[in-house]
Amino acid sequence: METFILHVETKEQSTAIKAIAKALKIDLKKEGKLSEREKSINFYGKEFVEMVEQGKDDVKNGKTTRVEKENLKTFLGL
């Protein structure tokens, strides 16, 4: 037995999947709608999503470094 996870975006897609499952006599289990965060975790992985969220929090809290264009090479050590 195999398990497939499908993320349908429209009612038409949902209807088509249900029809296919019914025609092939496949047991179909429906779960609730995924949040944007859950979709991101499924696509990118939890570690990466948490790192991006931390970066957004840092920016929101002013934990950033601004570099003027003329100082960019020095800042990067080039």
VEXDREN-2710 file (C-alpha; in Angstrom, 1 decimal):
% VEXDREN-2710
k/r/px/py/pz
1/MET/0.0/0.0/0.0
2/GLU/1.2/3.5/-0.8
3/THR/0.2/6.9/0.5
4/PHE/-0.1/10.0/-1.7
5/ILE/-0.5/13.5/-0.5
6/LEU/-2.3/15.8/-3.0
7/HIS/-2.7/19.6/-2.4
8/VAL/-5.6/20.7/-4.5
9/GLU/-6.2/24.4/-4.9
10/THR/-9.6/24.6/-6.6
11/LYS/-13.0/22.9/-6.2
12/GLU/-12.6/21.5/-9.8
13/GLN/-9.4/19.8/-8.8
14/SER/-11.0/18.4/-5.7
15/THR/-14.0/17.0/-7.6
16/ALA/-11.7/15.4/-10.2
17/ILE/-9.6/13.7/-7.6
18/LYS/-12.7/12.4/-5.8
19/ALA/-14.1/11.0/-9.1
20/ILE/-10.8/9.3/-10.0
21/ALA/-10.6/7.7/-6.5
22/LYS/-14.2/6.5/-6.7
23/ALA/-13.7/5.1/-10.2
24/LEU/-10.6/3.2/-9.1
25/LYS/-12.2/2.1/-5.8
26/ILE/-9.5/3.9/-3.8
27/ASP/-10.1/4.8/-0.2
28/LEU/-9.8/8.6/0.0
29/LYS/-9.1/10.5/3.2
30/LYS/-9.6/14.2/3.3
31/GLU/-7.8/16.4/5.8
32/GLY/-8.3/20.1/6.6
33/LYS/-6.9/23.0/4.5
34/LEU/-3.2/23.6/5.1
35/SER/-2.1/27.0/6.3
36/GLU/0.5/29.0/4.3
37/ARG/3.1/28.1/6.9
38/GLU/2.3/24.4/6.6
39/LYS/2.5/24.6/2.8
40/SER/5.9/26.3/3.1
41/ILE/7.2/23.7/5.6
42/ASN/6.0/20.9/3.2
43/PHE/7.8/22.6/0.3
44/TYR/11.0/24.0/1.9
45/GLY/11.4/22.1/5.1
46/LYS/10.9/23.2/8.7
47/GLU/14.4/24.4/9.4
48/PHE/14.4/26.8/6.4
49/VAL/11.0/28.2/7.2
50/GLU/12.0/28.8/10.8
51/MET/15.2/30.5/9.6
52/VAL/13.2/32.9/7.3
53/GLU/10.7/33.6/10.1
54/GLN/13.6/34.5/12.5
55/GLY/15.0/36.8/9.8
56/LYS/11.7/38.6/9.5
57/ASP/11.5/39.0/13.3
58/ASP/15.0/40.4/13.3
59/VAL/14.1/43.0/10.7
60/LYS/10.9/43.9/12.5
61/ASN/13.0/44.4/15.7
62/GLY/15.6/46.5/14.0
63/LYS/18.4/43.9/14.2
64/THR/19.8/44.8/10.8
65/THR/23.0/46.2/9.3
66/ARG/22.8/48.9/6.7
67/VAL/25.7/49.3/4.2
68/GLU/26.1/52.2/1.8
69/LYS/26.7/51.2/-1.8
70/GLU/30.2/52.8/-1.8
71/ASN/31.2/50.7/1.3
72/LEU/29.8/47.4/0.0
73/LYS/33.2/46.0/-1.2
74/THR/34.9/46.9/2.1
75/PHE/32.0/45.4/4.1
76/LEU/32.2/42.1/2.1
77/GLY/36.0/42.1/2.4
78/LEU/36.7/42.4/-1.3
END
